[in-house]
Amino acid sequence: MNDNEYELRGFYKPHFFSIFLNGEFDIEFQNLQKNDLGTFVHEYTHYFQNITTVFGLKNSIFFFHYLYEVKKHINKSKNLTVPIKKIPFSDGILQGKAIFDRYYGTKKIFSPEYDNIKVYLKENADNDRPYKMVHFDLVKGKKTIETIELGNLCVKEGMARLCQLNYDDEVNHPTFPYKSVELLCEILNPELLEDRRKLIAICILALNSQNSALTLYELLIEVRTEPELNGLEIYQKYIVERWIVHKEKKISIQDFLLSTIYEFKETLAGSIYAELQHFEKMFENVIESVKTNTSPLLELLYLEIDNIEKLKNLISFYGIPHIRTITGYEFYPLGSNEENEGNPALEFLDLLGQSIVIERVLNFNDDTICSLYTQCQRAEEDITDEHCFETQWMRERPCAFKTVSDNWKLNMKIKHTNH
């Protein structure tokens, strides 16, 4: 269940609120090179999707339930071998994963050569329940050379690309999945491409559904009738007018999004040892924006202010995740209570510790070395030792891995490792 967002120069870890940048970072932003700033905006957009859309929130809710079952297995086990492979997941987890996989779409990242695209809806069935997926047939000459299934991946990456272009208009992404949204728009509603902000608004709405690509397809057609609406107005109209069926009841996207945020907050609070303090303000702001039917992101996109100021205002509203760079630089959001003011927020330290432990014991990275080794080595006080390379649970000196590892009693349970 390694669900890192893929990007050419970085990635975002949903559920752990952590961005990795294969470049530089500076919280002042104006000091950054254009490509580094654009990469940050791309990954920050994934953070925004994670905390403000039904897709992002449900994905994290599911992951924390998944993580709970991993922890339960570890807690019940007397002896463990790393990597842990056979975990008896519940039917709920297995069914949830199947649903996310169903609507994810083609994972292949590539830039094929083709002459034109044929777009169509394909009928599928799962346990006799019908559903539709958007498909691209890539045609060269008279032959279909590739079929792409558009899903949630293309919508979230397409939106992140559109936001990134505001800060780095020279970025060169692979065609799929990054340009899928623009290609679909070019076929169904090409006039919309004249204002990318409208397309970003439609992506946000689409990510508030289970099958984002299908919703994107439908909305691109629906908004043809009201070309005078700007992106914010499109969002405000359809978030209340569009509805879904949840537990056999019709519910607006707005109401479903609100209930999902509350569910996510409760799930997150139950998944970490630290109290929600830094996240509390973020939740308040997100909930208020949904209740008042607005989108600070879209409002800012239409303001006549500098792009750096827009980014700073967005971060002021939604907060900022943990950030680390390839050079070893690390940025932590600060704590907000009196005891921890000026120090890294405890929620992030907790999540970071769980992240590196789960990566190691489930072999997400195909590497035995701790993923924080570079950062720890370059810290003011080098706290690394020989255990950082393979047997992190045997460490004696305090670190993020040891704190979580001791809570899970890994040192008493892991007897040997497989190589």
N, C-alpha and C positions, 0 to 999 in steps of 0.2 A: 504493500500500500504506500509506496514511495510516490508522492504526488507533487514533487517540485515542478514549478512552472519552468518550461524550457525557454531560454532566450540565448541569442548568440553571445552576448557579453555579460550575462548575469542570470540569476534566477530568483524566484520568490518561493519561500516555503510557506504555503498556506497552513493554517492551524497553529504554527509556531511563530507567525508574524516576524519573519526574518528574511532580509534581502541579502543576497551575495552579489557583489559587483566585480566583474573582471576589468577593473579600472579604478579611477580615483573617486573619492566622495568628499564634499565639503558642504556643511550645513548652510553656508552663505550662498551656495549655488552659483552666483555670478563669477566665482573663481574657477569654475569647472570648464573643461573643454566641452564643445558642443556634443560630441558623441557620448561622453560620460554623463552629461546632464540628461540627454535623451534616454540613455539606458536606465538611469534612475527613475525617470518619469514612467517608462514602460513597466518597470517592476512595481512602482508605487501604484500604478493603475490596477495591477493584480491585487495589491493590498486593498484598494478601494472596492474592487469587485468582491473580495472575500468578506468584507464587513457590511456591505450595503445592498447586496443582491441575494435573492432566494437561492440561486445556484451556489454562490460562494458560501453562504451561511449553512445551507443544508449539507454541503460537502464537508465543512468543518464539524458540524454536529455528528455526521456519520463517522468521521475520522476519530473523534473523541470517544465514541462508543466502541469503535474498533480498538482503540488504545486501551480502553478499560478492560476489554476481554484479553488483550495481551498481558496486561498487568495481573489480571485474575489468574491467568495460566501460570505466570511466574510465581505468584504468591502461593499457589497450590502445589507447585512442583518442589520436590526435595532435591532433585539433581537436574541440572540443565547443561546442555551442550550448545556452544555458540558456533555457528548461527542457529538460533531456534527455528525449527522448520515446521514441525507438526503441532499446530495450535488448533484445538477443537472449537472453531468459531460457531456461533449460534446461527440458526437459519435466518434470523433477521439481518445479521451482518452479511451473510452470503447473498441474500436476496437484494440487499441494499447495494452491494458492490456490482451485482449483475445489472441493476438499473442504471447506475452511473456509467458502467461500461457500454451499455446499450446506446446511450445518447451522446457518447464522447466523440464519435466520428473517427475518421481516418487519422492515425497518429503520424504517418509518414511526413517528414520534413524535406521538401525538395522543390526544385524549380524546373519543371519539364518544359520541353518545347512543344507547342501545339498551335493549331491554326484558329480554332474556335472552341466554344464551350456550349454544350447542350445541358440545360438545367431541367430537372424534373423531380417530382415527388414519387418515392417508391413505397408501396404498401408492404408492411411487414407484420408479423404476428408473433406474440410470445405468450405461450399457454392460452392460445385462442383469443388473446386480447390484441386487437389491431393497433398499429401505430405507424406513422409516416416519418420518413427521413428524406432530407434534401440531398440530391445527388448531382454531381457534375460528371458528365462524360467529356473527357478531353479528346478532341478530334484533330487528327492530322491527315490532310488529304481527305480520303473517304473512310478512314479507319479510326475507330475509338482506341486510343493507345493507353488510356488509364481512366479508371472510375474513382472519383473521390466522394466519400460520404461526409457531408457537412454535419458537424455536431457542435457540442458545447465548446470544444477546443478551438474551433475556427472563430467563434464569436468572441471569446475572451481574448484570444491573441489578436484578432482583427481590431477590437476596440483599443487594446493596449498600443497597437501600432498607430492608430489614428491619433491618440493622445501624444505619442512620442514624436510624431511628425511636426507638432507645434513647436518642438524644441530642437529637433534635429531633422531637417527636411532632406538630408542626404543619406539617411539610413537605408541600407539595402538589405531587406529581408528576403528570405526564400519565399517563393510564391505561395506555397502551402505550408502551414495553415494561415500565414500572416495576412495575405492579400485576398483571402476568400470573401470577406465581407464586402470589400470594394468591387470584386468581380461580380458578386451576386447583385450588388446595387447597380452596377453598370448595365446588367441585363434587364433587371426588373423596374428600376427607377433611376435612370442616369442623371436626371436633373438634380437629384439629391447630392451628388458628388460635388456640386458647386458650393455646398456648405457642409464641411465635415462634422460640424457640431450637431447637425440633425442626425447624421449617421451614428454619432456617439450616443445620442439620446435613444435611438432605436436599439442600439446594442445593450444599453442599460436595461431597457424594458424587456428585451429578449432574454437576458440573463436572469430575469425574474420568472422564468418558466422552466419546466423540467427538460423540455426539448427546445433549446435556445435557437438552433438553426431554423427549425420549422417556424417558430414565432417571428424570427427575423424575416423570413420569406414572406409570411402573411402581412407583417407590418409594412414592409417595403411597398407592397401593393396597396394596402389600406390608406396610407398617407398620401397617395397620389391625388386623392380627392380634395385635400386641403393644403395646397402648396404654400399658402400664406403663413402657415404656422411655423414658428422657429423651433429650435430643438427643445428649449425649456417648455414651450407650450405643447409640443408633441408629448413630452414626458408627462406633463400634468394632466393631459386629456386621457391618455390611454392607461395610466396607472390606476385610475378610478373606473374607467369604462370597461376595461378588459377584466375578465374574471376567469377563475379556474374552479374545477370541482375538487374539493378536498373533503374526504370522509363523507362523500355523497351529498355535500352541500356546496352551493355556489358561493364563492367568496371573491371579492375584488383583489387585484394584485396588491393594492395598498394595505388592505387588512391582513392578507396572508403574509406579506413582508413584515408587518409589525409583529404578528404572532411568532414569526420565525426568528426575529431579532431577540425577543424575550426568551425563546427556547434556547437560542445560541448562548445568550448571556448565562443562563442557568447551567447549561452543559459545560461551558468554559470554567465557571466558578467551581464546579464539582470535579474538574480534571486537574486542578493545580492546588498546591498546598498554600500558596500565598493568597492574600485577600485581593479582590479586584479593586484597585485604587486608581492606577493609571488608566485602565480601561473604562472606569466608571464615567468619566467625562465624555469619552468617545461614544459610549452607549447613549448617554443623555442627548448628545448632539444628533446622533443618527436617528434616534426615536423621534425627536422633535421635528426633524426635517421630513420624516415620513408622515407624521401626524398633520403637519401643515402643508403637505403635498408640494414640496419643493425639492430641488436638487442643487446644493451649493456648487457642485462641480459644473453643472450647466449654467448656473447663474454667473459664475466666474468666467466661463468661456465667452460669454456675451458682454462682459465688462470691458470698457476701453482703458485697460491698465496694462502695465508691463507684464510679460509672461512670468518673470521671476516673482513678481508680487502675487500673481494668481496662484503660483505654486505654494508660496509661503502662507497665503490665506487658506488654501486647501488643507495644508498640514496643521494650521492652527485649529481648524474645525475637526478634522478626522484623526489627528495624531500622526505619529510616524513609527514604523516598525524598527526593530533591531537591524543594524546594517553592518556588514563586514566586507572588506575588500581583499583582493588578491595580494595586496602588499602587506596585509596584516593589520590594517587600521580597523578599528571597531567603534561603532557608535551605538550607545544605549539610550533609549528614552529614559528620562529622569523620573524618580519617585515624586509623588505629590504630597505625601503626608509629612508631618513634622519630623518624625523619627528617621525617615529615609530621604528627606529633601536634599537634593544635590547629588545623590547617589543613584546608580541604575535602579529602575523600577523593579521591585521584587518579582512581579509577574513574569517579566521577560527573562530574568535569571532562572526562574523555575521552568519556563517553557524551553529555554535553551538547553538546560540540563536534560530534560526529558527527550528533546530532539536528538542530542548526540548519543544518548544511551540507546534509544530505540533504533537509530541508524546502525549502531555497532552490533547489537545483539540479534537484529534481524537481517544484517548484512545488506542494507540498502545501498551502500556505496561501493561494494566489492573491495573494501579496503579495511585493514585491521587497525590502521593508525587513527587516533582520535581526530575528528574533523576540526577541532579547535587547537590542534598542536601548534600551528604557526602563530596564532594569536597569543597563546600562553608563552611561547618561546620568546616573543618580541615584547612581552609586557615588561614593566619596570623591574619586576622581580620574576625571573625565570623560574616557574614552578614545575617545569617538566621533569620527568624521570623515565627510566627504562620501561615502565608499565604503560606509558602513553602510546607505545607502538602496537600493543597487542592485548595486554591483560589489564585494562584500565580499572576494572573492579577491584584490583589488588593494590591500588594506590593507597598511600597513607596520608600524603599531604592533601589538604582541602582543595577542591576544584569543583567546577560545575558537574562534571561526570560523577565524581565521588559522592556528592551530596545526594543525587538521585539514586545512584547505584546502592548506596547504603540504605536508603529508604526502601528499596526493592529487595534488599538482602542478597544481592547478587554474589558477593564475595563468599557467602556460605553455601551457595547453590551451584555455582559453575565449577565443575571439576576439571574439565579439559576443553580444548578447542579443536575444531577441525580446520585443516589448512587446505 
